[in-house]
Amino acid sequence: MLVEKGKTSKWLSEQVGKDPATVSKWCTNGAQPTLATMMKIAQLLECNLDDLVRFEALASNEE
């Protein structure tokens, strides 16, 4: 979503007040932000929460 919106992980880290390494882990799915942070990210990127979550990836991992 960051690429689609023309934003960088550095920009996002500044907006949410988190270390760039933390945001990098979110982007590579090494860690997940809290729901409150996800809601803030959705607002910042002007998208829906479900745009930030790849449900199809979750479904394929469960099989």
C-alpha positions as a Markdown table, in Angstrom:
| # | Residue | x | y | z |
|---|---|---|---|---|
| 1 | Met | 0.0 | 0.0 | 0.0 |
| 2 | Leu | 2.9 | 2.4 | 0.7 |
| 3 | Val | 4.2 | 2.0 | -2.9 |
| 4 | Glu | 0.7 | 2.4 | -4.3 |
| 5 | Lys | 0.3 | 5.7 | -2.3 |
| 6 | Gly | 3.8 | 6.9 | -3.2 |
| 7 | Lys | 5.0 | 6.8 | 0.4 |
| 8 | Thr | 8.1 | 5.3 | 2.0 |
| 9 | Ser | 8.5 | 3.2 | 5.2 |
| 10 | Lys | 10.6 | 6.1 | 6.5 |
| 11 | Trp | 7.7 | 8.5 | 6.0 |
| 12 | Leu | 5.3 | 6.0 | 7.8 |
| 13 | Ser | 7.7 | 5.6 | 10.7 |
| 14 | Glu | 7.8 | 9.4 | 11.2 |
| 15 | Gln | 4.0 | 9.6 | 11.0 |
| 16 | Val | 3.3 | 6.9 | 13.6 |
| 17 | Gly | 6.3 | 7.7 | 15.8 |
| 18 | Lys | 7.9 | 4.3 | 15.4 |
| 19 | Asp | 11.5 | 3.3 | 14.7 |
| 20 | Pro | 12.1 | 2.6 | 10.9 |
| 21 | Ala | 13.2 | -0.9 | 11.8 |
| 22 | Thr | 9.9 | -1.6 | 13.4 |
| 23 | Val | 8.0 | -0.4 | 10.3 |
| 24 | Ser | 10.3 | -2.4 | 8.1 |
| 25 | Lys | 9.3 | -5.6 | 10.1 |
| 26 | Trp | 5.6 | -4.7 | 9.5 |
| 27 | Cys | 6.2 | -4.3 | 5.8 |
| 28 | Thr | 7.9 | -7.7 | 5.6 |
| 29 | Asn | 5.3 | -9.4 | 7.9 |
| 30 | Gly | 8.0 | -10.1 | 10.5 |
| 31 | Ala | 5.8 | -8.3 | 13.1 |
| 32 | Gln | 2.4 | -6.8 | 13.2 |
| 33 | Pro | 1.3 | -3.4 | 14.5 |
| 34 | Thr | -1.4 | -3.1 | 17.0 |
| 35 | Leu | -5.0 | -2.6 | 15.8 |
| 36 | Ala | -4.9 | 1.0 | 16.9 |
| 37 | Thr | -1.7 | 1.6 | 14.9 |
| 38 | Met | -3.3 | -0.2 | 11.9 |
| 39 | Met | -6.3 | 2.2 | 12.1 |
| 40 | Lys | -3.9 | 5.2 | 12.1 |
| 41 | Ile | -2.0 | 3.8 | 9.1 |
| 42 | Ala | -5.3 | 3.3 | 7.2 |
| 43 | Gln | -6.2 | 6.9 | 8.0 |
| 44 | Leu | -2.8 | 8.2 | 6.9 |
| 45 | Leu | -2.8 | 6.3 | 3.7 |
| 46 | Glu | -6.5 | 7.1 | 3.1 |
| 47 | Cys | -7.5 | 3.4 | 2.6 |
| 48 | Asn | -9.5 | 0.8 | 4.4 |
| 49 | Leu | -8.1 | -1.5 | 7.0 |
| 50 | Asp | -8.7 | -4.5 | 4.8 |
| 51 | Asp | -6.5 | -2.9 | 2.2 |
| 52 | Leu | -3.6 | -3.3 | 4.6 |
| 53 | Val | -4.3 | -7.0 | 5.3 |
| 54 | Arg | -3.8 | -9.8 | 2.7 |
| 55 | Phe | -6.6 | -12.2 | 3.6 |
| 56 | Glu | -5.8 | -14.4 | 0.6 |
| 57 | Ala | -2.3 | -14.9 | 1.9 |
| 58 | Leu | -3.7 | -16.0 | 5.2 |
| 59 | Ala | -6.1 | -18.4 | 3.6 |
| 60 | Ser | -3.4 | -20.1 | 1.5 |
| 61 | Asn | -1.2 | -20.5 | 4.7 |
| 62 | Glu | -4.0 | -22.3 | 6.5 |
| 63 | Glu | -4.4 | -25.0 | 3.9 |
